[in-house]
Structures are given as C-alpha cells and as structure tokens.
C-alpha cells in the first residue's frame, strides 16, 4: 500500500512538471486559457443573450377603442425574421421590418371588431436563426358604440366612371354595411375595406381612414388572418376626414366638411347611396 501511494505521488509530480514545461514553452497561463474558453462560449449560440419581446399593450388590463400596438424585440432588426401579432391565438398581422407595428407603420389596433370582454393579445418574434419568444397580454375591450339608427344597415352604390389607376373605384356595384364594428365597404368582387368611424355630434361623422381594424373579411397569402385595411390610403394612418350625413326615405348623402381624404375617396363616399331593402 505504501509503495502504491508513492508511485501515485511520483506520477503526479511528473505530470505537474510536464504541464509546467508546456506552459512555459507555449507562454500560456491559466488566465489566458480561461479567457479563450470564455470567448468561445460567448460566440456560441448557447451563450447568446436571452431573447425577449414586449409591446405597448404590456401592463394594460383594458384597451380603448383604438390604440397603437407596437412590438419591440430585444435583438437588432438584422436578427429578426418576423414579428407576429396574434389575437386570441390567431395571427392577424405579420411584420418583417422595424418598427414593428400592427397594421403597418404608425397604424392602430381598432377593437370594435372584437366582442366586448377579455381577449389575449400576443406578440411573437422569430429570429433569422429560428429562435422565438413571445409576450401575451390579457385585456378587456369595450362595447363598440352603435351607429345612429338611421345609418345602420346595408347600402349600395353603382359607380359609373371608375378609374383604378387614379384611385377612383372600379365601375360596378359597391356595398356598404354600417354596424358597431365600423363601415365595411365591399367592392365589385365582394372584397374591400373596413373603416373606423366615430360620430362626434348629430349628423356628423369622422372616417378614421387607413386604420387597421383586423376584421377578417378576406385573406391573402401575405395576411394569413385576412386583415382588412383601408386600401385608399395605401394602409397609411392618414388624416381623419369629416362629413355631414343625412338620410332620406331610401338614400344616404355625405357632404365633405374637412380633413385630407385619400385619392378617389371623397368622390366615392359623397356619391349616392341607396338602402338595400
């Protein structure tokens, strides 16, 4: 037993001597070795900084009629493949470029298309390397105010001199549905836009043109949720446009009062609308 113990000690001494000689020859040091290992670990995916994402809805328990919904990932834009915006688990908008707004830059989440009560609002980031992170907020949306009784319902309009190249609607029958969710305008193909509308005073209304409502009237490959936007403004938030409205036996008339309507929008909205019976 004593001999074996000495043998182990001698072997250990020889090993330490060989390590010392190697370190002197290679000009290495324990600190240098540790630093090199740390650098390698820092550059590896396993040591990457935690991935997180937050949004302007964080901390809210209730939402107003409309609000900017913007997401902010913890990594630079060059590392982001996409940012998804989900409501109740369904994707309603996908952004690929910063700043990451629901409904395109500077646009709004308009809650009137949702039923009143609690909903979940999730932002999810996917990086170029496939990492993901998400944040979910549960918030209550208010009851959407009903439109004036005289306006509620379905209207139609026949456009005779459409010129899509200049922004005016194509020739044919258009349909307008006025409800608490907003004004849904269906084009000649049955698709179209949804406008956020408020009624500040009797006989007055304001189109919040270009607002993203998220109502899934129709879907496209790039908008899996079928997000509905105001095409006249090119999905830009735009400037609210004010009108005075009046209803006769079976007709709806709008008279422009102010704001900056998009190309073709003013002429279209002030043309004759007839109630669908």
Buried (B, 14 or more C-beta within 10 A) or exposed (E): EEEEEEEEEEEEEEEEEEEEEEBEEEEEEEEEEEEEEEEEEEEEEEEBEEBEBBBBBBEBEEBEBBBBBBBBBEBEEEBBEBBBBBBEEBBBBBBEEBEBBBBBBEBBBBBBBBEEEEBEBBBBBBBEEEBEBBBBBEBEBBEBEEBEEBBEBBBBBEBEEBEEEEBBBEBEEBBBBBBEBBBBBBBBEEBBBBBBBBBEEEEEBBBBBBBBBBBBBBEEEEBBBBBBBBBBBEBBBBBBBBBBBEBEEEEBBBEBEEBEBBEBBBBBBBBEBEBEE
